[in-house]
Amino acid sequence: MDGIPCTSSHTEIDPAILYFGTPVVLIGSTNEDGSYNLAPMSSAWWVGWRCMLGLACDSKTTENMIRTGECVLNLPSANLVGAVNRLARTTGSDPTPASKQMRGYRYEKDKFRICELTPLTGDTVAAPRAVECPVQMEAKVAHVHGMAADDDVWRGNLVAIEVRITRVHADPQIMMKGHPNRIDPDKWRPLIMCFQEFYGLAQGKLQRSELGQIPEAYYRPPGWKPAP
C-alpha cells in the first residue's frame, strides 16, 4: 500500500528467555512439615480473580501447591528489591535439583528468615502472607496444565497452574481516595523483572488512558462473589 514501508530494520534473534517484563510475585506455600516456603517468580498473569502461574515441575513451590491446593501471591513493591534478591538462587528442595545446581542455587529451609520478611498465615488458606508486601492475594489451585507437550526438550519440565483468588489484602497507603476497593496506580510501585534484572515504574502516567475511563466495577460480572 502507498505510504507503508515494505522493509524493516529489525534483526532476527534467538533469545534464551522471553522475560520482557512482568511484576515479581513471592509465592507463599506450605511444606510437608507445616513450615513455610517463599519463592520469587515473574511468569504470572491475571484475568479477573484468576491467575496463571508458569512454574518448573521440579520446584518446591510447584510441589507444595499441587499437594496442598493453595498458596498466597505476595506482590512486593520496588523498595523490597533487597528482600527479593536475598531469595534469589535459593530453593526449598532438598536435595537441590540438578537444573538449579547448575545455576548456582542452594537449599534454604527458612526462606522468610533469609529475606527478612514476616510470615502471617492467610485467612482462607494455610499458606503464608508476607506482611511487608503491599498486596497479598490468597489463592486456591483450580487447574494444573502441563506445558510444552509438543517439545521433546521441555516436555514434562514446565507447568501452568491456574489459581482462583479467595481474598485480597492491600496496604491502605496504595488505595485510591474515596474508593475502598480500588488500588491507586499512582501510589502502587510494583517490582518489575525484565530479562533477569529488577526495575521499578517511573512516577506519573505516560498519558491519559482511554480504557482508564471505564469504571473498574464494570469488569465485575453481576452478582459475582469470590468462592471460599
Secondary structure as the mmCIF struct_conf table of DSSP 4:
data_model
#
loop_
_struct_conf.conf_type_id
_struct_conf.id
_struct_conf.beg_label_comp_id
_struct_conf.beg_label_asym_id
_struct_conf.beg_label_seq_id
_struct_conf.end_label_comp_id
_struct_conf.end_label_asym_id
_struct_conf.end_label_seq_id
TURN_TY1_P TURN_TY1_P1 ASP A 2 GLY A 3
BEND BEND1 ILE A 4 ILE A 4
BEND BEND2 CYS A 6 CYS A 6
BEND BEND3 ALA A 16 ALA A 16
STRN STRN1 THR A 22 PRO A 23
STRN STRN2 VAL A 25 THR A 30
TURN_TY1_P TURN_TY1_P2 GLU A 32 ASP A 33
BEND BEND4 GLY A 34 GLY A 34
STRN STRN3 TYR A 36 MET A 41
STRN STRN4 ALA A 44 VAL A 47
TURN_TY1_P TURN_TY1_P3 GLY A 48 TRP A 49
STRN STRN5 ARG A 50 ALA A 56
TURN_TY1_P TURN_TY1_P4 CYS A 57 ASP A 58
HELX_RH_AL_P HELX_RH_AL_P1 LYS A 60 THR A 68
BEND BEND5 GLY A 69 GLY A 69
STRN STRN6 GLU A 70 LEU A 75
STRN STRN7 SER A 77 SER A 77
HELX_RH_3T_P HELX_RH_3T_P1 ALA A 78 LEU A 80
HELX_RH_AL_P HELX_RH_AL_P2 VAL A 81 LEU A 87
TURN_TY1_P TURN_TY1_P5 ALA A 88 ARG A 89
STRN STRN8 THR A 90 THR A 91
BEND BEND6 GLY A 92 GLY A 92
BEND BEND7 ASP A 94 PRO A 95
HELX_LH_PP_P HELX_LH_PP_P1 THR A 96 PRO A 97
HELX_RH_AL_P HELX_RH_AL_P3 ALA A 98 GLN A 101
TURN_TY1_P TURN_TY1_P6 MET A 102 GLY A 104
STRN STRN9 ARG A 106 TYR A 107
BEND BEND8 LYS A 109 LYS A 109
HELX_RH_AL_P HELX_RH_AL_P4 LYS A 111 CYS A 115
TURN_TY1_P TURN_TY1_P7 GLU A 116 GLU A 116
STRN STRN10 PRO A 119 THR A 121
BEND BEND9 ASP A 123 ALA A 127
STRN STRN11 PRO A 128 ALA A 130
TURN_TY1_P TURN_TY1_P8 VAL A 131 GLU A 132
BEND BEND10 CYS A 133 PRO A 134
STRN STRN12 VAL A 135 GLY A 146
TURN_TY1_P TURN_TY1_P9 ALA A 149 ASP A 150
TURN_TY1_P TURN_TY1_P10 ASP A 152 ASN A 157
STRN STRN13 LEU A 158 ALA A 170
HELX_RH_3T_P HELX_RH_3T_P2 PRO A 172 ILE A 174
STRN STRN14 MET A 175 MET A 175
HELX_LH_PP_P HELX_LH_PP_P2 MET A 176 MET A 176
TURN_TY1_P TURN_TY1_P11 LYS A 177 GLY A 178
TURN_TY1_P TURN_TY1_P12 PRO A 180 ASN A 181
STRN STRN15 ILE A 183 ILE A 183
TURN_TY1_P TURN_TY1_P13 PRO A 185 LYS A 187
STRN STRN16 PRO A 190 PRO A 190
STRN STRN17 ILE A 192 CYS A 194
TURN_TY1_P TURN_TY1_P14 PHE A 195 GLN A 196
STRN STRN18 GLU A 197 TYR A 199
HELX_LH_PP_P HELX_LH_PP_P3 LEU A 201 ALA A 202
BEND BEND11 GLN A 203 GLY A 204
BEND BEND12 LEU A 206 GLN A 207
BEND BEND13 GLU A 210 GLU A 210
HELX_RH_3T_P HELX_RH_3T_P3 LEU A 211 GLN A 213
BEND BEND14 ILE A 214 ILE A 214
HELX_RH_3T_P HELX_RH_3T_P4 GLU A 216 TYR A 219
BEND BEND15 ARG A 220 ARG A 220
HELX_LH_PP_P HELX_LH_PP_P4 PRO A 221 PRO A 221
TURN_TY1_P TURN_TY1_P15 PRO A 222 GLY A 223
#
